[in-house]
Amino acid sequence: MAKLIVILLIALLLEAVGVVFLSRGLKQVGDLQAISFPEAARLVRRGATNRDIVLGVIMEALFFLLLLVMLKGWDVSLVWPLTSLGFVLTTLAARFVGHEEVSRLRWTGVLLIVIGATLVGYSEKFNGERPSRTTEGNLSKE
């Protein structure tokens, strides 16, 4: 479980900071001025050469690779809910890296996410105690 936690924390830090960089870069690129191919191409060029967008994409790609590692080694019913902790780190990154104001109501939602992820992580203690069906259809302990 310790290995999962280390990989998860690295992955979620990459995701959180990556999202903040993507947001910052997209705001720098600007809006679509007209619905036309040349205008869309201009925005794509600006995005592809924007440092914040490039960094954000790299960080998100690394997050995805680490997610694949986690899904290969652990149950998806454990890993996927734990990735919701990324919302916590993303909110913290938005506040302290992106300098966004975060309301008390939003922090309350983040706290609820932490509680839910904690319950899912705690459930791993009981993973070996759940009954399963054998080929004969009888219940047995795993």
N, C-alpha and C positions, 0 to 999 in steps of 0.2 A: 504493500500500500504506500510505503514511503516513496518508492520510485515513481508511482503514479502521481503523487502530490508534487514532486519536483518537476516532472514533465508538464503537469497541468499548470503550475505557477508560471513556468517559463513561457508556455504557449499563450496563457491568458495575458501576460504582460505584453507579449508581442502583438496580440490582437487589440488590446486596449489602446496602446500607443499608436498602432497602425491605423486604427479608425480615426483617431484624433488628427493624425497627419493627413489622411484622405479628406476629412472634412475641411481642414485648413486649405489644402491644395485646391479642392473643388471651388471654394469661395474665391481663391485667387484667379482661377481660370475664367470665371465670369459666366454669364448667361448666354444662351443661344439667341442671337439678335434677329435671325430670320430662319425660316424653315427651308433650307437649301443645302445641297451637297457641299458647296464651298465653305459655307458657314460651319457645318458639322465637321468638316475636315480641319478647319481652323481650330475648333475647340479640341479635337482629338490631338492635334499637334501640340497645342498648349498644354494639354494634360499629360501627354507622353514625355514632355520635356520639363515638367514641373517637378522640382526636387521633392516637395512634400508628397505629391501623389506617387512618385516612384518609390520613395521610402515606405509609404503606407502599403503599396502593393507588395513590396518585398516582405514586409512584416506579416501581412495577411497570408502570403504564400507559405512562410515559415510556420505560422500558426496552423495552417491546414496540414502541412506535413507532420507536425507533432500530433495533431488530432488523429491522423491515420495511424501513427504509432500507438496511441492510446487505445483506439478502437480495435487494433489487432491484438493487444495484450490483455484487455479488460472488457467486461460486459458493457454493452452499449447502454443498458439501463442504469449503469453507474456513471460512465464517462459523460454521457450527454447532459444529464441534469447538473453534473459538476461544472460543465462549461458555462452554465448560467452565472457562475461567479464572475465571468467576464464582464457582465453588466456592472458589477460592483467596481471592478478595476477600470472599466471604461468611463464610468461616472467620475471616479477619482481622477483619471487622466484628463477628462474634459474640464474638471474644476481646476486642477493644478497645472496642467500642461497647456490646455486650451483656454484657460482663464474664463470659463463659463460660470454664470451664476446658477446654482442648483438649489431649488426650493426645498423646504422641509418635507413637503408631501412627496417629492421625488426621492429624498433620502429615506423616507419611510418605506417606499416601495423597494428600494435597494435592500433595506433591512429584512423585509419579507423574503426577498430572493435568497439572502444569506441563510435565513432560518430554513427554508426549503432545501437548499443545497446541503446544509448540515444534516438534516434528517436523511437525505438520500445517502450521503457518505456514511452516516452512522449505521444505516441498514446493511452495509457490507459486513459488519460484525456477525450478522445472522445469516449470511449467504449460505453457509454449509448446513444450516439447520432446516432449510425448507424441504418439504416432502416433494418427491417426484414420482412419476409413474414408471413402473418397470414394464418390460415387454408383455408380462402377463396381465397388466392392468392393475396390479396391487400397488398400494402406496408404500414407499420405502424411504428411508433416510439416505441422502446422498453422501 
